[in-house]
């Protein structure tokens, strides 16, 4: 009798191929199948098996029923297809060949609400559905990613060995994968991860821009500076690759980064995180600003014209009244804001949806494999444990001391950038979030007065009890 496979994988793009190779390297026999749809050529599975997977315990199939029949029961199938309708279509396509208790894992960047709906729909069919966020890009998929599964809890004992073997391992050997919660919790956590990633990337880009435009630094010097920062508290994957990028030269000796068009793309998860923050009433300004900056970057022709109209502001020679150390403090403090906003959103969603998310565990899970992995996530996890698993990390003693120390430099760097005409919207948003957070009486009283004046929206009083509302007849209507 032919040996059956331990796991099936559908979708052989770069991520899918690498995950299949990862599974096989970790001792699994893998069956693969690729959909044939408009724009996708036939024979993908066969070419993969004969190419990168040659000589490995990976079997390719062109027939879906044969693919499913090649799997041990309960069957575990991981789907790596484009988020949206393609996932629903694939579920409908494969379900007739499955049996009660079989597991479907969606490893794409699906909307968490879609995942929650699919968990319920698959349960009605007797199937266990899991939405698993996967972070780490193509390299992570191959060598070990951060994996964030959630959905049908009954599936976790069946898939835990597979996913934790595939996951990256933190320095202490802990797999960067654990169960997030029910419904769409896994994909929600991945969405917030991507929102923090947007903020982190924008902050690093602004650091580069500030050092170049106002500080007059060349690429080599900036590369060395980022390299040095990567040996301290800013140690992270994104800081590390920034150092590499700035030093990278093409064959003619020119720096590649200087030849890349200043237009940034996005796939939507950053926008989703901002939308959900708005719906849940969370402050998410830094990450929203990062999304908006990607939007404005696409308006290249408009920006070129506006720069011509206001060319005088760019005529000054680079001048910086700040040091590299002050920029490091600004980047670190602003990075804390990105994480504070991200984890506050996770906390609010956990309460709203009854997910009981373990924030300390999530911080530890992001220590390896994922794009935002960084040295201070261990400290962040310890802070959440000390704080009982909740609270704004800007208030935790582990970070508040560092923020106080950074504050003078943070203010000076942002002020200098504004005066020099260098756009640092994420730095400024982070600083203004800090100022608003630490202001015990904001001008929202005037906003509420205006709302009551024109719309009778009522207000609470400082000399009254919370929850009791008043309305004032500001002007006579007679």
C-alpha positions as CSV (number, residue, x, y, z in Angstrom):
1,X,0.0,0.0,0.0
2,X,1.4,3.4,-1.0
3,X,2.5,5.6,1.9
4,X,0.1,8.5,2.7
5,X,1.3,12.1,3.3
6,X,1.2,13.8,6.6
7,X,0.0,17.2,5.3
8,X,-1.3,18.7,2.1
9,X,-0.5,22.2,0.7
10,X,-2.6,24.1,-1.9
11,X,-1.1,27.1,-3.6
12,X,2.5,27.0,-5.0
13,X,3.5,30.6,-5.1
14,X,6.8,31.5,-3.5
15,X,5.3,31.3,0.0
16,X,3.6,28.0,-0.7
17,X,6.6,26.3,-2.2
18,X,8.8,27.4,0.7
19,X,6.3,26.3,3.3
20,X,6.1,22.9,1.6
21,X,9.9,22.6,1.7
22,X,9.9,23.7,5.4
23,X,7.3,21.0,6.3
24,X,9.4,18.3,4.5
25,X,12.6,19.4,6.1
26,X,10.9,19.0,9.5
27,X,10.1,15.3,8.8
28,X,6.7,15.5,7.0
29,X,5.7,13.8,3.8
30,X,3.9,16.5,1.9
31,X,1.3,16.4,-1.0
32,X,0.9,19.6,-3.1
33,X,-1.7,20.8,-5.5
34,X,-2.1,24.1,-7.3
35,X,-5.4,25.5,-8.6
36,X,-5.9,26.0,-12.3
37,X,-7.6,29.3,-12.7
38,X,-7.3,32.1,-15.3
39,X,-3.8,33.5,-15.1
40,X,-2.3,30.5,-13.5
41,X,-0.6,28.0,-15.8
42,X,-1.0,24.3,-15.6
43,X,1.6,21.8,-14.3
44,X,2.8,24.0,-11.5
45,X,2.9,21.1,-8.9
46,X,4.7,18.8,-11.3
47,X,7.4,21.4,-12.1
48,X,7.9,22.1,-8.4
49,X,8.3,18.4,-7.6
50,X,10.7,17.9,-10.5
51,X,12.6,21.1,-9.6
52,X,13.1,22.5,-6.1
53,X,11.4,19.5,-4.5
54,X,13.3,16.9,-6.5
55,X,14.4,13.9,-4.3
56,X,12.3,15.1,-1.3
57,X,9.2,13.6,0.3
58,X,7.0,15.9,-1.7
59,X,4.3,14.6,-4.0
60,X,2.6,16.7,-6.7
61,X,-0.9,16.2,-8.0
62,X,-2.9,17.6,-10.8
63,X,-6.2,16.1,-9.7
64,X,-7.8,17.5,-6.5
65,X,-9.5,14.2,-5.5
66,X,-6.3,12.3,-5.8
67,X,-4.5,15.0,-3.8
68,X,-7.0,14.7,-0.9
69,X,-6.9,10.9,-1.1
70,X,-3.1,10.9,-0.6
71,X,-3.4,12.3,2.9
72,X,-3.6,10.6,6.2
73,X,-6.7,11.1,8.3
74,X,-7.7,13.4,9.9
75,X,-6.5,15.3,6.9
76,X,-4.6,18.6,7.4
77,X,-4.5,20.9,4.4
78,X,-2.9,24.3,4.4
79,X,-4.1,26.8,1.8
80,X,-1.8,29.5,0.5
81,X,-4.0,31.4,-1.9
82,X,-4.9,35.1,-2.3
83,X,-7.2,36.4,0.4
84,X,-10.9,37.0,-0.4
85,X,-13.2,35.1,-2.7
86,X,-10.4,32.7,-3.7
87,X,-10.4,31.2,-0.2
88,X,-14.2,30.6,-0.2
89,X,-14.1,29.1,-3.7
90,X,-11.3,26.8,-2.6
91,X,-13.2,25.7,0.5
92,X,-16.2,24.9,-1.7
93,X,-14.0,23.0,-4.2
94,X,-12.2,20.8,-1.7
95,X,-14.9,20.2,0.9
96,X,-16.8,17.4,-1.0
97,X,-13.6,15.3,-0.8
98,X,-13.1,15.8,2.9
99,X,-14.5,14.0,6.0
100,X,-15.7,15.0,9.4
101,X,-12.7,16.2,11.6
102,X,-10.5,17.2,8.7
103,X,-8.6,20.5,9.1
104,X,-8.3,23.4,6.7
105,X,-5.7,26.1,7.4
106,X,-5.8,29.4,5.7
107,X,-2.2,30.8,5.8
108,X,-2.9,33.9,3.8
109,X,-3.6,37.5,4.9
110,X,-7.4,37.1,5.2
111,X,-9.7,39.6,6.9
112,X,-10.4,38.3,10.4
113,X,-14.1,38.7,10.0
114,X,-14.0,36.4,6.9
115,X,-12.1,33.9,9.0
116,X,-14.7,33.9,11.8
117,X,-17.4,33.3,9.2
118,X,-15.5,30.4,7.6
119,X,-14.9,28.8,11.0
120,X,-18.6,28.7,11.5
121,X,-19.4,27.6,8.0
122,X,-16.8,24.8,8.0
123,X,-18.0,23.6,11.4
124,X,-21.5,23.2,9.9
125,X,-19.9,20.8,7.4
126,X,-18.0,18.9,10.1
127,X,-14.7,20.5,9.2
128,X,-12.2,22.4,11.4
129,X,-11.1,25.7,10.0
130,X,-8.0,27.6,11.2
131,X,-6.9,31.1,10.1
132,X,-3.2,31.3,10.6
133,X,-1.2,34.5,10.1
134,X,2.3,33.8,8.8
135,X,4.9,36.5,9.0
136,X,8.5,36.3,7.8
137,X,8.2,36.6,4.1
138,X,9.7,34.0,1.7
139,X,12.7,33.4,3.9
140,X,10.6,32.9,6.9
141,X,8.3,30.5,5.1
142,X,11.4,28.4,4.2
143,X,13.5,28.6,7.3
144,X,11.0,29.4,10.1
145,X,8.3,32.1,10.4
146,X,6.2,33.5,13.2
147,X,2.8,31.7,12.9
148,X,-0.4,33.0,14.5
149,X,-3.2,30.4,14.4
150,X,-6.8,30.8,15.6
151,X,-10.2,29.4,14.9
152,X,-11.6,26.0,15.7
153,X,-9.8,25.1,19.0
154,X,-10.3,21.4,18.4
155,X,-7.8,21.6,15.5
156,X,-5.0,22.8,17.7
157,X,-3.8,19.5,19.1
158,X,-3.8,18.1,15.6
159,X,-1.8,20.9,13.9
160,X,0.3,22.1,16.8
161,X,3.3,19.8,16.1
162,X,3.3,20.7,12.4
163,X,3.1,24.5,12.9
164,X,5.5,24.7,15.8
165,X,8.1,22.6,14.0
166,X,7.7,24.9,11.0
167,X,8.0,28.1,13.1
168,X,11.1,30.1,13.9
169,X,12.6,29.5,17.3
170,X,13.4,32.3,19.7
171,X,16.9,32.5,21.3
172,X,15.6,30.4,24.2
173,X,14.3,27.7,21.8
174,X,10.6,28.6,22.2
175,X,8.7,28.1,18.9
176,X,7.3,31.4,17.5
177,X,3.9,29.9,17.2
178,X,1.1,29.4,19.7
179,X,-2.7,29.4,19.7
180,X,-4.2,32.9,19.6
181,X,-7.9,32.2,20.2
182,X,-11.3,31.5,18.6
183,X,-12.9,32.8,15.4
184,X,-10.6,35.2,13.5
185,X,-8.2,35.9,16.4
186,X,-5.1,34.6,14.5
187,X,-5.7,36.7,11.5
188,X,-6.5,39.8,13.7
189,X,-3.2,39.4,15.5
190,X,-1.4,39.1,12.2
191,X,-3.2,42.2,10.9
192,X,-2.0,44.2,14.0
193,X,1.5,42.8,13.5
194,X,1.4,44.2,9.9
195,X,0.1,47.6,11.2
196,X,3.1,47.8,13.6
197,X,5.3,46.8,10.7
198,X,4.0,49.7,8.7
199,X,4.7,52.1,11.5
200,X,8.2,50.7,12.2
201,X,9.1,50.9,8.5
202,X,7.9,54.5,8.2
203,X,9.9,55.5,11.3
204,X,13.0,54.0,9.9
205,X,12.4,55.7,6.6
206,X,12.0,59.0,8.3
207,X,15.2,58.4,10.2
208,X,17.0,57.8,7.0
209,X,15.4,60.9,5.4
210,X,16.3,63.1,8.4
211,X,19.9,62.0,8.5
212,X,20.2,62.5,4.8
213,X,18.3,65.8,4.3
214,X,19.0,67.6,7.5
215,X,22.1,65.8,8.7
216,X,23.9,65.6,5.3
217,X,25.0,62.0,5.9
218,X,26.0,59.8,3.0
219,X,24.8,56.2,2.6
220,X,28.0,54.6,3.9
221,X,27.9,56.6,7.1
222,X,24.2,55.9,7.6
223,X,24.8,52.2,7.0
224,X,27.4,52.1,9.7
225,X,25.2,54.0,12.0
226,X,22.2,51.6,11.6
227,X,24.7,48.8,12.0
228,X,25.8,50.2,15.3
229,X,22.3,50.7,16.4
230,X,21.5,47.1,15.6
231,X,24.0,46.1,18.3
232,X,22.0,47.9,21.0
233,X,18.4,48.4,22.1
234,X,17.2,49.0,18.5
235,X,18.4,45.6,17.4
236,X,15.8,44.3,15.0
237,X,15.4,42.7,11.6
238,X,14.3,46.0,10.0
239,X,17.2,48.0,11.4
240,X,19.6,45.2,10.3
241,X,18.3,45.1,6.7
242,X,18.3,48.9,6.5
243,X,22.0,48.8,7.2
244,X,22.5,46.3,4.4
245,X,20.3,48.2,2.0
246,X,22.1,51.5,2.5
247,X,25.5,49.9,1.7
248,X,24.4,47.9,-1.3
249,X,26.0,49.0,-4.6
250,X,25.3,47.9,-8.2
251,X,28.0,46.8,-10.6
252,X,28.8,50.4,-11.6
253,X,29.4,51.4,-8.0
254,X,26.2,53.3,-7.6
255,X,23.9,52.8,-4.6
256,X,20.8,50.9,-5.5
257,X,18.7,52.7,-2.8
258,X,19.3,56.0,-4.6
259,X,17.9,54.5,-7.8
260,X,14.6,53.1,-6.4
261,X,11.6,55.2,-7.2
262,X,10.1,56.8,-4.1
263,X,6.7,55.1,-4.5
264,X,5.8,52.5,-1.8
265,X,3.2,49.7,-2.4
266,X,0.9,48.1,0.1
267,X,-1.4,45.0,0.1
268,X,-4.1,46.3,2.5
269,X,-3.4,44.8,6.0
270,X,-2.1,48.2,7.2
271,X,-5.3,49.8,6.0
272,X,-7.4,47.1,7.7
273,X,-5.6,47.7,11.0
274,X,-6.4,51.4,10.9
275,X,-10.0,50.7,9.9
276,X,-10.4,48.3,12.8
277,X,-8.8,50.8,15.3
278,X,-11.4,53.4,14.2
279,X,-14.2,50.9,14.7
280,X,-13.0,49.8,18.1
281,X,-12.3,53.4,19.3
282,X,-8.5,53.0,19.7
283,X,-5.8,55.7,19.0
284,X,-3.8,54.5,16.1
285,X,-2.4,57.8,14.7
286,X,1.2,56.7,14.1
287,X,0.2,53.7,12.1
288,X,-2.5,55.5,10.2
289,X,0.1,58.1,9.3
290,X,2.4,55.4,8.0
291,X,-0.5,54.2,5.7
292,X,-1.2,57.7,4.6
293,X,2.4,58.3,3.7
294,X,2.4,55.3,1.4
295,X,-0.7,56.8,-0.2
296,X,1.0,60.2,-0.8
297,X,4.1,58.5,-2.1
298,X,2.1,57.2,-5.0
299,X,1.2,60.7,-6.1
300,X,4.7,61.1,-7.6
301,X,3.8,63.5,-10.4
302,X,1.8,65.8,-8.0
303,X,4.7,65.9,-5.5
304,X,7.2,66.7,-8.3
305,X,5.0,69.6,-9.4
306,X,4.5,70.8,-5.8
307,X,8.2,70.7,-5.1
308,X,8.8,72.9,-8.2
309,X,6.2,75.4,-7.0
310,X,7.7,75.6,-3.5
311,X,11.3,75.0,-4.6
312,X,12.7,77.7,-2.3
313,X,12.3,75.5,0.8
314,X,14.7,73.0,-0.6
315,X,17.5,75.5,-1.3
316,X,19.1,75.4,2.1
317,X,22.2,73.4,2.8
318,X,21.8,70.4,5.2
319,X,22.1,71.6,8.7
320,X,21.3,69.6,11.8
321,X,21.3,70.8,15.4
322,X,20.9,67.2,16.7
323,X,23.2,64.3,17.2
324,X,23.0,60.7,16.0
325,X,22.4,59.7,19.6
326,X,19.4,62.0,19.7
327,X,18.0,60.5,16.5
328,X,18.5,57.0,18.1
329,X,16.5,58.1,21.1
330,X,13.7,59.6,18.9
331,X,13.5,56.4,16.9
332,X,13.3,54.2,20.0
333,X,10.7,56.3,21.7
334,X,8.6,56.5,18.5
335,X,8.9,52.8,18.0
336,X,7.5,52.3,21.5
337,X,4.5,54.3,20.5
338,X,3.9,52.0,17.5
339,X,3.9,49.0,19.7
340,X,1.8,50.7,22.4
341,X,-0.9,51.5,19.8
342,X,-0.7,48.0,18.3
343,X,-1.0,46.2,21.7
344,X,-3.8,48.5,22.9
345,X,-5.7,47.5,19.8
346,X,-5.1,43.9,20.5
347,X,-6.3,44.4,24.1
348,X,-9.4,46.2,23.0
349,X,-10.3,43.5,20.4
350,X,-9.7,40.8,23.0
351,X,-12.2,42.4,25.4
352,X,-14.7,43.2,22.6
353,X,-14.7,39.8,21.1
354,X,-14.0,37.7,24.2
355,X,-10.8,36.2,22.8
356,X,-8.7,36.4,26.0
357,X,-5.5,37.2,24.0
358,X,-2.3,36.7,25.9
359,X,-0.3,39.8,25.1
360,X,2.9,38.6,26.7
361,X,2.8,35.4,24.7
362,X,2.2,37.4,21.5
363,X,5.2,39.6,22.2
364,X,7.4,36.5,22.7
365,X,5.9,34.8,19.6
366,X,7.2,37.8,17.6
367,X,10.8,37.5,18.8
368,X,11.8,35.3,15.8
369,X,10.8,34.8,12.2
370,X,8.5,37.7,11.8
371,X,9.3,41.0,10.1
372,X,9.0,43.1,13.3
373,X,11.2,40.8,15.4
374,X,13.4,42.9,17.7
375,X,15.5,42.7,20.9
376,X,13.1,44.6,23.2
377,X,10.2,42.2,22.7
378,X,11.4,40.1,25.6
379,X,11.3,43.2,27.8
380,X,7.9,44.0,26.5
381,X,6.6,40.5,27.4
382,X,8.0,40.8,30.9
383,X,6.3,44.2,31.3
384,X,2.9,42.8,30.3
385,X,3.4,39.9,32.7
386,X,4.3,42.3,35.5
387,X,1.3,44.5,34.6
388,X,-1.2,41.6,34.8
389,X,-1.4,41.2,31.0
390,X,-3.0,44.6,30.3
391,X,-2.1,48.3,30.3
392,X,-0.5,50.8,28.0
393,X,3.2,49.9,27.7
394,X,4.2,53.6,27.7
395,X,3.2,53.6,31.4
396,X,5.2,50.5,32.4
397,X,8.3,51.3,34.5
398,X,10.5,49.3,32.1
399,X,9.8,51.8,29.4
400,X,8.7,55.0,31.1
401,X,12.2,55.7,32.4
402,X,13.6,55.4,28.9
403,X,10.9,57.6,27.4
404,X,11.6,60.4,30.0
405,X,15.3,60.2,29.1
406,X,14.5,60.4,25.4
407,X,11.9,63.1,25.6
408,X,14.2,66.2,25.2
409,X,15.9,64.7,22.2
410,X,12.6,63.5,20.8
411,X,11.2,67.0,20.9
412,X,14.4,68.7,19.6
413,X,14.7,66.3,16.6
414,X,11.1,66.7,15.6
415,X,11.2,70.5,16.0
416,X,14.4,70.7,14.0
417,X,13.0,68.6,11.2
418,X,9.9,70.8,11.0
419,X,12.1,73.9,10.9
420,X,14.3,72.4,8.2
421,X,11.3,71.4,6.1
422,X,12.0,67.6,6.4
423,X,8.8,65.6,6.5
424,X,8.7,63.4,9.6
425,X,4.9,62.8,10.1
426,X,5.3,59.5,12.0
427,X,7.8,60.9,14.4
428,X,5.5,63.9,14.9
429,X,2.5,61.7,15.3
430,X,4.2,59.6,17.9
431,X,5.4,62.6,19.9
432,X,1.9,64.2,19.8
433,X,0.4,60.9,20.9
434,X,2.7,61.0,23.9
435,X,1.8,64.6,24.7
436,X,-1.9,63.8,24.4
437,X,-1.5,60.7,26.5
438,X,0.3,62.6,29.3
439,X,-2.1,65.6,29.3
440,X,-4.6,65.3,32.1
441,X,-7.0,67.9,30.5
442,X,-7.3,68.0,26.7
443,X,-9.2,70.6,24.7
444,X,-11.9,68.0,24.0
445,X,-14.1,70.0,26.3
446,X,-14.4,72.7,23.6
447,X,-15.2,70.1,21.0
448,X,-17.9,68.6,23.1
449,X,-19.3,72.1,23.7
450,X,-19.4,72.7,20.0
451,X,-21.2,69.4,19.4
452,X,-23.8,70.4,22.0
453,X,-24.1,73.9,20.6
454,X,-24.9,72.8,17.0
455,X,-26.4,69.3,17.6
456,X,-27.5,69.0,21.2
457,X,-25.1,66.1,21.7
458,X,-24.9,66.8,25.5
459,X,-21.8,66.8,27.7
460,X,-20.5,65.6,31.1
461,X,-19.4,68.2,33.7
462,X,-16.2,68.3,35.7
463,X,-18.3,69.2,38.8
464,X,-20.7,66.3,38.2
465,X,-20.6,62.5,38.3
466,X,-19.3,60.5,35.3
467,X,-22.1,59.1,33.1
468,X,-24.5,62.0,33.8
469,X,-25.1,64.1,30.7
470,X,-26.2,67.7,30.3
471,X,-27.5,70.0,27.6
472,X,-27.2,73.8,27.4
473,X,-29.4,76.1,25.5
474,X,-26.5,78.2,24.2
475,X,-28.6,80.6,22.2
476,X,-32.3,81.4,22.3
477,X,-34.2,79.9,19.4
478,X,-37.1,82.5,19.7
